[in-house]
Amino acid sequence: MRVLMTQGLRGRSVSFCRDERGSGLALVAFSMLTLAAVSGFAFDAGRSYLIQAKLSQAVDAAALAGGRALVGRDSAGYRTQISKYFKANFPNGYLGVAVSETDLDVRLQGDQVEVTASVEVPATLLRTVSIESFTVSASAAVDRNVRGLEIAMVLDNSGSMNGRKLKDLKAAASALVEVVSTGRGTADNVYVSLVPFTARANIRGQDKVHPGEAPNTDLVCFDVRPGHHAVGESNPLDMPFEHYSGPFSPRKDPKAYQDKICPKTAVQPLTRDRAAVEDAIADMKAKGCTRYDLGMAWGWRVLSPRWQGFWQGVELEQPFDYGAQGLDKAVIIMTDGENTPKDCALDLESKQETEAMFVEACDGMRAEGILVYTITFQVEDEATNAIFESCASSAAQAFRSPSGAELILAFEQIANDLSTLRLVR
């Protein structure tokens, strides 16, 4: 707090001391003046303390609100949020202080939001010694600090996502990438993977994963592995993969292989390159059947340390070990409908079996400390909603999105959850 006072008291004291006439009266007057000054200082100091505390509280709240708005990509509205929260916590007229927009100074410095407020406080008893007002100031800065993060976005690319749904999904996924990457082209401690899925996931370009030459080099999808390996994190040495050989295989029905089984966009392993992830998001096409259990399995595999050395194009030590200090592992899985293993993909597994496999994958990931977020998008089937909600790490990490706007909001809320805001001063 900085209190600006005039030198009137000192000047008057010197005049009284030099004037010897009526010394008794002068002494009384001087005493009264001194008493008024001391009383006024004590009273106004008490007011200034209350104003300072209230102002600091308002500035802290305003800075945090601005930081949250920026994390939520509301770059145009973050100043509005700052003003709103400041006024809510420091109302105009508090202890006689008038507040205006000019009292707030807002600056954006990199990842920090800085808010400073200075208010002019009218004096009360100090006016008796020619002090009309004094200034009280407070400032706060919020730093948006994203923790070390490996995150997999497991996204439904099946045919029912065609049209507006896919556009909304792309916007939502891109919003999350922007937030967790803190707006930079590369983020030093944030690695993002994209796992588009239909009836399978496309593992194109990953020669260490699949055996031999793929029947179709653009679409590389696999048969379901036996037992717990079907949706487990076991790597290709633990249990090898075999190229898809079902009724819609590339040799038997290449068009159906493309239209029903294997998605156009390949899995993007963990990367710090934001542009690579955004390009993969933009490349997604809606076509094919739905097996969210197998999509979830690949979400686990891109995060599992048991896959170190298998993923090409990632740093050698990745995926990092479970429980690594300062690192979170998270998966977001999103679907817009039920599994269709038999009636669409002609797989051997029943719908109920694939749902049980999905639950198994969820349980395995949570047991390793992976944060699981689930999103159902315009899903009317309550059984599917319930399965996804039971898969999430907590009720707060399960989202139902009945509209595109709410889908984008769900991704933004997840991004907020994976980011932290802290007051630095």
N, C-alpha and C positions, 0 to 999 in steps of 0.2 A: 504494500500500500504506500502511496506517495501522497503526502498531505502538503498542499501549497498554502502557505500563510504569508501575510504581509508583515512588514517590520514595524507596524504601528505601535505595538506594545512597547518595544524597546525605545522608540523615539519619545513617546510620552513619558516614560520613566526617567529618561535623561532630563527632560524639561522640568519635571517635578523636582528633581534633585538639585538643579541649579537655581531654582527660584526660592530665595530665603524668606520672602514676605509671606505672612500667613502660614508659617511652617506647620503649625498644628493642624490647620484645615487641610493643608496640602498632604500632610501625612495621612489624615483620615481618608482623603480622596484617593491617595495612592494605594492605601490598604484595600479600599473598596474596589478599585480598579484591578488590583492584583487578585483579589478574591473572585471577582467576576471572571477574570481570565482563567484562573485555575478551575473554577466551576464549569465554565464554558468548555474548556479543554477536556475535562473529565466527561462531561455529558456527550459532547460531540465525538470524543474518542470511543465511547461506548457504542454510539450509533455507527461509527465507521467500522468498528469490529463486526457488528451484525451485518452491515452492508457488504463488507469484504467476504464474510463467510457465505452469504447468499449469492454473491456475484461469482465466487469461485465454484460453487455448486452448479450454477447456471452455465458457466463456461465449460465445465467438465461434461455436463450432459449434452451441451450443444456440439462439442467436439466429437464425442462418441456417436451422436446422431449423424454428423457429417461423414464420419468414417464408415458407418454402416451403409449409408446411402451410396458411397463410392464402391464399397464391396458389392453392393447389389446393382452396380452398373448404372445408378441414377446420377450420372455425372452432371446432367443439366439441373437436377433438383437438389443437389447436396447443400447448396447455400440456403435454399428454402427450408430444408430440414434443420439446419443450424439455427436460423432465425426463429423457427417455430419452437424448438426446445429451449432456446435461451429465454424467449418471452414467457413460456410456460413456467420456468423456474425462477425468473426474476421479473415479476409483473410490473407494469408501468405504475408508478406512484408508491412503490415499496419504500416505507420510511421517508416519504417525501421526495423520492428521486424520480425524475422524469427520464424515460428511456426512449431513444430513437434509434433508427437503423444505422445512423452514422457512428453510434457508440461501439459498433461491432467491426472488428477487422478480421477478415478471413483470408488465409493464405494456404495454398496447396504446394508443398515442397516434397516432390518425389512421392514416397509412400506415407508422408505425414500430412495431417490436417492440423493447421495451427489456428487457434481462435483467441483473440484478445478483445477484452471489453474494458472501456474506460468510461466512468460515469461521473458527472459533476454533482456533488452533494451539497445542497444549500446548508449553510451553518445556522445554528440557532443561537445559543448563548454567546458563541464566539463573535457574533456581530457587534457585541458591546465593545470589542477591541478591534473593530474594523476588519474582521475576517468574514467575508461574505460567503465563501464557499471553499471546498477542497475537493480533490480528485481521488477516486478510488479505482484501482485497476486490478485486473486478474487475467491470467492467460493459461491456456492448456494446449497440449499437442497430443494427438493420437497417432500412433504408428500401427499400420496394418501389417502384421507379421504373419506370413504363411509358414506353417510348420513344414518340416521335411515330409514329403508325401509321395507315395506311389498309389495311383488311383486307376482303376479300370472302369470304363463305361461300357456296359454290356447292353446293347440296344437292339430292340426288335426291328428287323427290316423286312418282315413278312408282308405278303400282298395286301393285307388289310390296312397297312400303314400308308398306302398310296394316297397321293394328293396332299391336302392341307395338313394331315397328321404328320407326314414326314417333314414338311416345311417347319412345322412347330417344333418337332424333335431336333432338327438341325439347329434352329435358333437357340433352343434350350441348351443343347450340348455345347455350342460355341460360347454361350454366355458363361457357362461354368469354366471352360478352358481359359477364358479371359480373366476371370476373377482369380482362380488359383495360380495363374501364371503372373499375377500382379501387373498385367498390361505389358509385359516385356516379351520379346521374341523368344527368349529362353529364360527359364527360371532356374537358378542354381540348384535348388533342393526340391524341385517339383517334377515328377515324372508321370506322364499320362499315357494310358493305353486305350485304344478303341477296339471293342469286340462286337462288330455287327453280326447278328445271327438270324437265321431262318430255321430250316430243319437241321442245319449244321452251321459251322463257322468255317470260313475260307482261310486256309493257312498258306496261301500263295507266297512264294519266295522264301520259305523257311525249309531249306533242304536238310537241315539237321533233325527236323521233326518227322518228315514223312519218308517212307522206304522207297528207294529207287525212283525212277522217272514217273511223274504223275501222268495219268491218261489225258488230262487237260491242264495245261500249264497255267491258265488263267483262273481256273476253278479247282481248288485242291481241298476236297472234303473227305472225311474218313468214316469208316464203319464205327459203330458203337463198340467200345472195348468191353470185355466180359467182366461180370461181377462188380466189385467196388471200384475197379479201374474206370468204369464207364463215365463217372463224373468226378473221379478223384484227381489229386494233384500229381500222381505218379508220372514220371517223365518217360520219354521214349525208350530208355534202357530198362526201366522197371517193367514196362509193358508196351511193346511196340504198337504202332498204329498201322492199320491197313487201309488202303484207298477204298472209298465207297464202292460197294459192289452190289447194291440193292437193285430193285426193279427199274430205277431211273438212273442207272449208272451211265457214264459217258459213252460206253460202248453199246449199251442196250437202247438208251433213249437220251441222246445228248441234249435235246431241247428241254425235256422235262428235268434233266439234271440242273440245267441253268434256271428254269422257271420255278422249280419246286424245292430243290434240295440245297444247292450251294449258292450263297449270296454273292453278289457282284464284288462288294468291297471286302478286301482281305483284312485280317486282324493286323492292327498296328501295335507292335510291342511297345513297352515303356520307352518313352523318349522325353527329352527336355525341349525338343523342337516343336514349338507351338504351331508353326506353319504346317508341319507334317500331319499333325493331328487334325487341324482345321481342313486340310485338303482331303483327308480321309472322310471326315464328316460330310463335306460337300459332295463327295463321290457316292454316298449311300443311295441305293435304289430300293424301292419297296416291291418285293416279288418273292413268292414262295410260301412254304408251310412254316409252322411254329414248333420249335423245341427249345423252350427257355431253359430246360434242365441242361442241355448240352451247351447252350450259350454260357450259362453260369459256370460250367466246368472249365471252359476256356478262360473266363474271367479269373478263375482261381489260378490257372496255370500261368497266366502272364504275371501274376504276383508271387508265385511260389518260389522260394529259394532253391527248391529241388530242381528247378529249371535253369539254374545258372549254367551258362555255356551252351545252351540249346537255342536260345533266341538270337537270331542274327540282327545286327544293327543296333544292339543295345550295349551299354557299358559292361565289361566283363564280369564285374562283381554283382551284377543285377540279375534277377530281382534280389534286393537286399534280404538279409536274414530276418526272420520273425523276431520281434522284440528289439530291433536295433535302436540304439539310443537316439532320441530326437526325431523318430520317423513314425509316421502313421501309414498303414496300408488300408485302402478302402475300395469297395466295389459298389457301383451303382447299377442295378439291373432294372430295366424298364420293358414292359410289354403292354400290348393293347388287346390281348385276348387269351383264349385258352390254348393249351397244347393240342396239336392235331397230328399225332404220330401215325395213326392207322388210316384215318379217313382222307388224309391229304398226302402224306409222305409214304404211305404203305410200309411203315416200319413194323417190326415184330412186336415192339413194346406197346402195351395198352396205355391209354391216357392216364389211368390211375397209377400205373407203374412209373411213367415219366414224372408225374407229380411227386411220387415218393423219392425218385432219384434227385429231383430238385431240392427237396427238403434235406436229403443226405448231403448234398453239396453245401447248402446253407449252413448246416450244423458243423461241417468240417471247417469251413472258413471262419466262422465265429470262434471255434475252439482254438484256432491259431491266432486270434486277436485281430482278425481283419474286420474293419467296420463295414457293416452291410446296410446299404440303403436300397429300398425297393420303391418302385413307382408303377402303379397301374394307371393306364391312360384310357379313359372312356371305357372301362371294363364294367359291364353290367353283371357278369357272373360272380355271385358272392363267394363261391368256393375259391375261385382264382384270387379274388381280393384277400380272402382270409389266408390263403397259402402264402401270398407275398408278404402280408403283414406279420405272419409268424416267422418268416425268414429274416426279417430286419433285426438289427442288433437291439433295437428298442422301439416302442410305439412311436416315439418322436422321429424315428428314422424311416418310417413307412408313410408313403404318400399316395393318396388317391387324387387323380387329376381328371376331373370331368370335362375340362376344356383345354384348349391350347394355351391360353393365358395362365391357367393354373399349372400346366406342365412346366412352363418357363419359370414360374414362381417356385415350383418344387426344386428345380435345378439350382436356382439362385439361393434358396434356403440351405441346400446342401453345401453349396460353395461357402456360404457364411459360416456354416458349422465347421468346415474344414479350414477356415481362416480364423485368426484371433485378432481382436482389437485391444490395444493396451495404451493407457495414458503414460506418456513418457515425461511429461512435466506439466 
